[in-house]
Amino acid sequence: RGLDTENDRRMWRQSADNSAELVCREGLAGWSLAAPASIHSAIFDSLPADVRALLVEHVKSDLVSIELTELPKHFRSLQSM
């Protein structure tokens, strides 16, 4: 089980690193993080503080299989007022 846990931590860290790199490269002023509730905190906690500060919305849901046209329904920040 220890190996699984270490592999999980590496995957969460890689997800955080990829997200941080994208946010920095694109110069985003705000962004949203969607991840299953079971791993959301692990990814969030692995983000650099400056990238966490730009986070405007947390979506604790697995959206991998969602149709692209359905994604806005899961993000309040993308819904019209």
Secondary structure, 3 states (H helix, E strand, C coil): CHHHHHHHHHHHHHHHHHHHHHHHHHCCCCEEEEECHHHHHHHHHHCCHHHHCCEEEEEECCCCCCCHHHHHHHCHHHCCC
